[in-house]
Structures are given as C-alpha cells and as structure tokens.
Amino acid sequence: MKRIAFFISGTGGNALNLLRACREGRVPAEPVLVISSGSKALGNERLQAEGLPVRVFARSAFDSDEAFSAACFEAVEEAKAEIICLCGWLKRLEIPARWEGRILNIHPALLPRFGGAGMYGMNVHRAVVAAREKESGCTIHLVDNLYDHGRILAQAKVPVFEEDTPEAIQKRVYEQEMRLYPEALADFLRQRE
C-alpha cells in the first residue's frame, strides 16, 4: 500500500475526504503526513484530530521557492511517503525530477481553462461567471513546474446557470471534487501497481 502525504493551505476538506476514502478502503493508500503552508490553516487541527501528523512550513521563513520546496519534500521523504496529494495548496512548489509523476492536484475548473497564477478558490468561480460559461467543474492532474499544467487524469463537469453566483458554482463543483478526487487517486494508484 502506497504511503501518501497531503499538502494543505486552508480548511483541509479535500484532505479529510481522501483520508476517509483511504480508511474506508476505497483508496489503496496509507496517509502518513500533512504538510501545511500556514500555522493558522483550519485544516491543521482537523487533520491532527484524525491522528495525522502536521508539519507547518511558512513560505515567509525561506529565502526562495527552491528552499521552501526542498524543506517540504525533505519532510515528505522523512515520512517515507511515495505520493503527494495537493488539497487546496496555494504555494509555489519547485518539483524535483525524483517527484515528477507522483504529485496530484485538484483544481476547481475544467483545465486548461481558468488555470494559472492567481486562479484558485473563488477567483476561479468569479472568472467562470464573468465569462458566461455554460459549464464548469473540477480537474485532477499531475503537477509539474507550471501552474495547473500537468497531465489531466480526470475531470467532472457541472452546469452553470444564468442566475448562478460564484458561490452557487463553488458548491456544485465542490460536491464533484468530493467524488472525483478519491476515484482518480484510486485509479492512479492501481495503474502504478
């Protein structure tokens, strides 16, 4: 069974969902560590309460993205994690070659649309409304050294209605995130067996 680490910057909702899926046997993995980008992230306490160790790495404590990333990956390797799942992670990571193809991310839009620097959280849903899109959704993809760029593993679509607010779209997309991320992670892990 693969050992996995979750990277969070906020409430940890996707990480808790993946943890539950692992414990229920829907995802063949053992969560071993949480890396958090801030001491005030709400997910820290929630995941600690579930028995997962949480290590906090504030980007401001490092001179560069490279040094910050190296510290995060060193902690993951100390925990002997083999796969990383970004779950609302909002900091730039410099991906070393040894980790290419082993980091998954969830994005609240149908990539390649509405991805890139600054496209996270409600910013994405506001952009979808402003563009008068007829559909949105979420994407699970492999992470590389460009924002929201790596190979797409899975997507789920939701309709966007004329009267929708960004908050309404967010709710609809989040429901799909809760379903899609565990499924995509399980598929990814089975393909690596």
C-alpha positions as CSV (number, residue, x, y, z in Angstrom):
1,M,0.0,0.0,0.0
2,K,1.4,3.4,-1.0
3,R,2.2,6.0,1.7
4,I,0.8,9.4,0.8
5,A,1.2,12.9,2.1
6,F,-1.4,15.7,1.9
7,F,-0.4,19.4,1.2
8,I,-2.9,21.9,2.5
9,S,-3.3,25.7,2.8
10,G,-6.8,26.0,4.1
11,T,-9.7,24.0,5.6
12,G,-8.3,20.6,4.6
13,G,-11.7,19.5,3.2
14,N,-10.2,17.6,0.3
15,A,-7.5,16.0,2.5
16,L,-10.2,14.9,5.1
17,N,-12.2,13.4,2.2
18,L,-9.2,11.5,0.9
19,L,-8.3,10.3,4.4
20,R,-11.8,9.0,4.9
21,A,-11.7,7.2,1.5
22,C,-8.4,5.6,2.5
23,R,-9.7,4.4,5.8
24,E,-12.9,3.0,4.2
25,G,-10.7,1.0,1.7
26,R,-11.9,3.0,-1.4
27,V,-8.3,4.3,-2.0
28,P,-5.5,1.8,-1.5
29,A,-3.2,4.1,0.3
30,E,-2.0,5.0,3.8
31,P,-1.9,8.7,4.7
32,V,1.2,9.4,6.8
33,L,1.7,13.2,6.9
34,V,0.2,16.6,6.3
35,I,2.3,19.5,5.1
36,S,0.6,22.8,5.8
37,S,1.7,26.2,4.4
38,G,0.5,28.1,7.5
39,S,0.0,27.7,11.2
40,K,-3.5,29.2,11.0
41,A,-4.8,26.9,8.3
42,L,-8.1,25.5,9.6
43,G,-7.2,22.0,8.3
44,N,-4.2,21.7,10.7
45,E,-6.4,20.9,13.8
46,R,-8.9,19.0,11.8
47,L,-6.3,16.6,10.4
48,Q,-4.4,16.3,13.7
49,A,-7.7,15.3,15.3
50,E,-7.8,12.4,12.9
51,G,-4.4,11.3,14.1
52,L,-2.2,12.6,11.2
53,P,1.0,14.5,12.0
54,V,1.0,18.0,10.6
55,R,4.2,19.9,9.7
56,V,3.9,23.6,9.0
57,F,6.2,25.3,6.5
58,A,5.6,29.0,6.1
59,R,6.9,30.3,2.8
60,S,8.0,33.6,4.5
61,A,10.5,31.6,6.6
62,F,12.5,30.7,3.4
63,D,14.7,32.8,1.1
64,S,13.3,31.2,-2.1
65,D,10.7,28.9,-3.6
66,E,13.5,26.4,-4.1
67,A,14.5,26.4,-0.4
68,F,10.8,26.2,0.7
69,S,10.1,23.4,-1.7
70,A,13.2,21.5,-0.6
71,A,12.2,21.6,3.0
72,C,8.7,20.3,2.2
73,F,10.0,17.4,0.1
74,E,12.6,16.6,2.8
75,A,9.8,16.2,5.4
76,V,7.7,14.0,3.0
77,E,10.7,11.8,2.3
78,E,11.5,11.5,6.1
79,A,7.9,10.2,6.5
80,K,8.6,7.7,3.6
81,A,5.6,9.0,1.6
82,E,5.6,8.0,-2.0
83,I,2.7,10.0,-3.4
84,I,1.7,13.6,-2.7
85,C,-1.9,15.0,-3.0
86,L,-2.2,18.7,-3.1
87,C,-5.5,19.6,-1.4
88,G,-6.1,23.3,-1.7
89,W,-2.3,24.0,-1.6
90,L,-1.7,27.6,-2.6
91,K,2.1,27.9,-2.6
92,R,4.6,27.6,-5.5
93,L,6.5,24.3,-5.5
94,E,9.7,23.6,-7.4
95,I,9.3,19.9,-8.3
96,P,12.5,17.9,-8.3
97,A,12.9,15.3,-11.0
98,R,12.6,12.5,-8.5
99,W,9.0,13.6,-7.7
100,E,7.8,14.1,-11.3
101,G,4.7,12.0,-11.9
102,R,4.0,11.4,-8.2
103,I,2.1,14.6,-7.2
104,L,-1.6,15.1,-7.9
105,N,-3.6,18.3,-7.6
106,I,-7.3,19.2,-7.7
107,H,-8.3,22.4,-9.5
108,P,-11.9,23.8,-9.3
109,A,-12.3,24.3,-13.1
110,L,-12.1,22.4,-16.3
111,L,-8.4,22.8,-17.2
112,P,-6.8,24.1,-19.3
113,R,-9.5,26.9,-18.9
114,F,-9.4,29.0,-15.8
115,G,-6.0,27.8,-14.6
116,G,-2.7,29.5,-13.9
117,A,-1.3,32.0,-11.5
118,G,-4.0,33.7,-9.4
119,M,-6.6,31.1,-10.4
120,Y,-7.7,29.5,-7.2
121,G,-10.7,29.4,-4.9
122,M,-13.4,31.9,-5.6
123,N,-11.3,33.7,-8.2
124,V,-11.9,30.7,-10.5
125,H,-15.7,30.8,-10.0
126,R,-15.9,34.6,-10.4
127,A,-14.0,34.2,-13.7
128,V,-16.4,31.4,-14.9
129,V,-19.4,33.7,-14.2
130,A,-17.7,36.7,-15.9
131,A,-17.0,34.6,-19.0
132,R,-20.7,33.5,-19.1
133,E,-19.6,29.8,-19.3
134,K,-22.3,27.2,-19.7
135,E,-20.4,24.6,-17.7
136,S,-17.6,24.3,-15.1
137,G,-16.2,21.5,-13.0
138,C,-13.1,20.2,-11.5
139,T,-9.9,18.6,-12.7
140,I,-7.4,16.2,-11.2
141,H,-4.0,16.5,-12.8
142,L,-0.4,15.6,-12.3
143,V,1.8,18.5,-11.0
144,D,4.7,19.9,-12.9
145,N,6.6,23.2,-12.6
146,L,3.9,25.2,-14.4
147,Y,0.7,26.3,-12.6
148,D,-2.2,23.9,-13.4
149,H,-0.4,22.4,-16.3
150,G,0.4,18.7,-15.8
151,R,-1.3,15.8,-17.5
152,I,-5.0,15.6,-16.8
153,L,-6.1,12.4,-15.0
154,A,-9.9,13.1,-14.6
155,Q,-12.5,15.8,-14.9
156,A,-16.1,16.2,-13.7
157,K,-18.5,18.7,-15.3
158,V,-21.3,20.7,-13.7
159,P,-23.8,23.0,-15.4
160,V,-23.6,26.8,-15.0
161,F,-26.9,28.5,-15.0
162,E,-27.6,32.1,-16.0
163,E,-28.6,33.1,-12.5
164,D,-25.6,31.4,-10.8
165,T,-23.4,33.2,-8.3
166,P,-19.8,32.2,-7.9
167,E,-20.9,30.7,-4.5
168,A,-23.5,28.5,-6.2
169,I,-21.0,27.3,-8.7
170,Q,-18.4,26.6,-5.9
171,K,-20.9,24.5,-4.0
172,R,-21.8,22.4,-7.1
173,V,-18.1,22.0,-8.1
174,Y,-17.1,21.1,-4.5
175,E,-19.6,18.2,-4.5
176,Q,-17.9,16.8,-7.6
177,E,-14.5,17.3,-6.0
178,M,-15.5,15.1,-3.1
179,R,-16.5,12.3,-5.5
180,L,-13.8,12.7,-8.2
181,Y,-10.5,13.1,-6.1
182,P,-10.8,9.7,-4.3
183,E,-11.8,7.9,-7.6
184,A,-9.0,9.5,-9.6
185,L,-6.4,8.8,-6.8
186,A,-7.5,5.2,-6.6
187,D,-7.3,4.7,-10.4
188,F,-3.8,6.4,-10.4
189,L,-2.6,4.1,-7.6
190,R,-3.9,0.9,-9.3
191,Q,-2.1,1.8,-12.5
192,R,1.1,2.1,-10.5
193,E,0.8,-1.4,-9.0
